Structure formats: structure tokens, C-alpha cells
Amino acid sequence: MCSETNRRQLLGALGGALSVGLITTQAEGATVTALAITCIDYRLVDDAVKFFDSHKMTNDYDQVSLAGAALAAVSAKFPSSNAAFWDHIAIAKQLHAIKKVIVVDHRDCGAYKVAFGKDYHGDGAAELQQHKGVMTEVQTKLKKLHPDLASEFWLMGVDGRTERVI
């Protein structure tokens, strides 16, 4: 696991590499439409790729996977994921001039089970509302930190079917 000091050193090194031109930056034309943030769940890796392909985004997005996707941005249970979520947005803006963030949560999510414990709603409309509450919190923070970025929030079933939440 990466310590806070190591994470800051890595980000500092990345920033230094950007400033001396060792990494391609947006000024050199390396752009994509979006940063896709998905959960780490192995059951949905292929479905996430299919989802983005079906939205005509093949090779037009950066992707990061964090346990809980939207939850990673705001849950007190995952402070290092909170930082990683927001750091990746800043890095994707700097490297690839992203225009939006697309977050794909999924049903039956283990990270939600960990974060909410006995208050976890793992079924139907209650589960959707729990995800929507987290997504709304993330969207509010995203608008404050990055008002220039659009956002989309989706919920995927374990069968790969998705519905737009926000």
C-alpha cells in the first residue's frame, strides 16, 4: 500500500516530468473526452469496456478503477482512495485535457458493504438511492473543485446493464 508520503513523492515526480516535457501534455495534442472511474470488481471489467465502447468512446477516455467508484471520492472509510480519486481527475485534465468525468458504480458492491456496514442497502430501489446519495455528494464536490468539467454517473448491474443516475 502506498503511504501518503510516497503518493506525494510520486505526484511530485509526475509534475516535475510534466514541467520538463518528459511526458506528453495536452499542449502536444494528447486529448481524450473523459476520465472513466469504475470499481475494481473483477466481475465487471469486460462489461465496463463494453459500456464505453457502446457510447462511442473507444480509445477516447482515460480510466482509473477504485473500490466503490464514486464512494472512493468521499467515504471516510477510504481516505487514501479519496485523495487518489481527486488526484486522478487533476492529472487527467493536465495530461489529456478531459472534458468530463464518467463514474460507473455497480450493484452488489463490496466497497459499499464495507463503508455502510449494517446500513448497506443491497437491493432494488433502496440500493439505487444509496448510490445516488453518494453520487450527488461527489457531483457537488466535483462542480466546486472542477467547474469546467461535465459529469455523468451510472449504475451497472452485475449483468452489465446500466442506468444513468445523474
C-alpha positions as CSV (number, residue, x, y, z in Angstrom):
1,M,0.0,0.0,0.0
2,C,1.3,3.5,-0.9
3,S,1.8,5.8,2.0
4,E,0.8,9.4,1.9
5,T,4.5,10.4,1.7
6,N,5.1,8.0,-1.2
7,R,1.9,9.2,-3.0
8,R,3.0,12.8,-2.7
9,Q,6.5,12.0,-4.0
10,L,5.1,10.2,-7.0
11,L,2.8,13.1,-7.8
12,G,5.7,15.5,-7.4
13,A,7.8,13.4,-9.7
14,L,5.0,13.3,-12.2
15,G,4.6,17.1,-12.0
16,G,8.3,17.5,-12.5
17,A,8.3,15.2,-15.5
18,L,5.5,17.2,-17.0
19,S,7.2,20.5,-16.4
20,V,10.4,19.4,-18.2
21,G,8.5,17.8,-21.1
22,L,9.3,14.2,-20.4
23,I,5.6,13.3,-20.6
24,T,3.3,14.3,-23.4
25,T,0.9,17.1,-22.3
26,Q,-2.3,18.4,-23.7
27,A,-0.4,21.2,-25.5
28,E,1.1,18.5,-27.7
29,G,-2.3,17.2,-28.7
30,A,-2.8,14.1,-26.5
31,T,-6.5,14.6,-25.6
32,V,-9.4,12.4,-24.7
33,T,-13.0,13.2,-23.9
34,A,-13.3,11.8,-20.4
35,L,-11.9,10.2,-17.4
36,A,-13.8,7.0,-16.6
37,I,-13.9,6.0,-12.9
38,T,-15.0,2.4,-12.3
39,C,-15.0,0.0,-9.5
40,I,-12.2,-2.6,-9.2
41,D,-14.7,-5.5,-9.2
42,Y,-13.4,-8.3,-11.5
43,R,-17.0,-9.3,-12.4
44,L,-17.5,-6.1,-14.4
45,V,-14.2,-5.3,-16.1
46,D,-15.3,-6.5,-19.5
47,D,-18.8,-5.0,-19.1
48,A,-17.2,-1.6,-18.3
49,V,-15.2,-1.7,-21.6
50,K,-18.4,-2.8,-23.5
51,F,-20.2,0.1,-21.9
52,F,-17.7,2.7,-23.0
53,D,-17.5,1.2,-26.5
54,S,-21.3,1.3,-26.8
55,H,-21.1,5.0,-26.0
56,K,-18.7,5.5,-28.9
57,M,-15.8,6.2,-26.6
58,T,-13.4,3.5,-27.7
59,N,-9.8,4.9,-27.1
60,D,-11.4,8.2,-26.1
61,Y,-11.1,8.0,-22.3
62,D,-8.6,7.5,-19.5
63,Q,-9.6,5.0,-16.9
64,V,-9.0,4.5,-13.2
65,S,-10.5,1.8,-11.1
66,L,-11.0,2.4,-7.4
67,A,-13.0,0.3,-5.0
68,G,-16.6,1.7,-4.9
69,A,-16.0,4.1,-7.8
70,A,-18.0,7.2,-6.6
71,L,-17.7,6.0,-3.0
72,A,-13.9,6.3,-3.3
73,A,-14.2,10.1,-3.6
74,V,-16.0,10.8,-0.4
75,S,-16.1,7.8,2.1
76,A,-14.3,8.4,5.4
77,K,-13.6,4.6,5.3
78,F,-11.2,5.1,2.4
79,P,-9.1,8.3,2.9
80,S,-6.3,7.3,0.5
81,S,-8.9,6.5,-2.2
82,N,-10.4,9.9,-1.6
83,A,-7.1,11.5,-2.5
84,A,-6.5,9.2,-5.4
85,F,-9.9,10.0,-6.9
86,W,-9.3,13.7,-6.9
87,D,-5.6,13.4,-7.9
88,H,-6.5,11.4,-11.0
89,I,-9.0,13.9,-12.2
90,A,-6.4,16.7,-11.9
91,I,-3.8,14.5,-13.7
92,A,-6.2,13.6,-16.5
93,K,-7.0,17.2,-17.0
94,Q,-3.3,18.1,-17.2
95,L,-2.3,15.2,-19.4
96,H,-5.2,14.8,-21.7
97,A,-7.5,17.8,-21.4
98,I,-10.5,15.8,-20.3
99,K,-13.9,17.5,-20.7
100,K,-15.9,15.3,-18.3
101,V,-15.8,12.6,-15.7
102,I,-17.9,9.5,-16.0
103,V,-18.4,7.4,-12.9
104,V,-19.7,3.9,-13.1
105,D,-20.8,2.3,-9.8
106,H,-22.3,-1.1,-9.7
107,R,-24.9,-3.1,-7.7
108,D,-23.8,-5.6,-5.1
109,C,-20.6,-3.6,-4.4
110,G,-18.4,-4.9,-1.7
111,A,-16.9,-1.4,-1.0
112,Y,-20.4,-0.1,-0.3
113,K,-20.9,-3.1,2.1
114,V,-17.7,-2.2,3.9
115,A,-18.4,1.6,4.0
116,F,-22.1,1.3,5.1
117,G,-21.9,-1.8,7.2
118,K,-25.4,-2.6,8.7
119,D,-26.8,0.4,6.9
120,Y,-25.9,-1.0,3.5
121,H,-28.9,-1.3,1.1
122,G,-28.0,-4.1,-1.3
123,D,-31.2,-4.4,-3.3
124,G,-33.5,-2.6,-5.7
125,A,-34.7,0.9,-5.2
126,A,-33.0,1.3,-1.8
127,E,-29.6,0.4,-3.3
128,L,-30.2,2.8,-6.1
129,Q,-30.9,5.6,-3.7
130,Q,-27.8,4.8,-1.6
131,H,-25.7,5.1,-4.8
132,K,-27.5,8.2,-5.9
133,G,-26.8,9.9,-2.5
134,V,-23.1,9.2,-2.8
135,M,-23.1,10.3,-6.5
136,T,-24.8,13.5,-5.6
137,E,-22.2,14.3,-3.0
138,V,-19.4,13.6,-5.5
139,Q,-21.1,15.7,-8.2
140,T,-21.4,18.6,-5.8
141,K,-17.7,18.4,-4.9
142,L,-16.7,17.9,-8.5
143,K,-18.6,21.1,-9.5
144,K,-16.8,23.0,-6.8
145,L,-13.3,21.7,-7.5
146,H,-13.6,21.5,-11.3
147,P,-16.4,23.7,-12.5
148,D,-15.1,23.3,-16.1
149,L,-15.9,19.5,-16.2
150,A,-19.2,17.9,-17.1
151,S,-20.1,14.7,-15.3
152,E,-22.2,11.5,-15.7
153,F,-23.0,9.0,-13.0
154,W,-24.1,5.5,-13.9
155,L,-25.1,2.3,-12.0
156,M,-24.3,-1.0,-13.6
157,G,-26.0,-4.3,-12.6
158,V,-23.9,-7.4,-12.2
159,D,-25.4,-8.5,-15.5
160,G,-23.7,-5.5,-17.2
161,R,-26.9,-3.5,-17.8
162,T,-26.5,0.2,-16.9
163,E,-28.8,3.1,-15.9
164,R,-27.9,6.7,-15.7
165,V,-28.4,8.0,-12.2
166,I,-27.3,11.6,-12.6
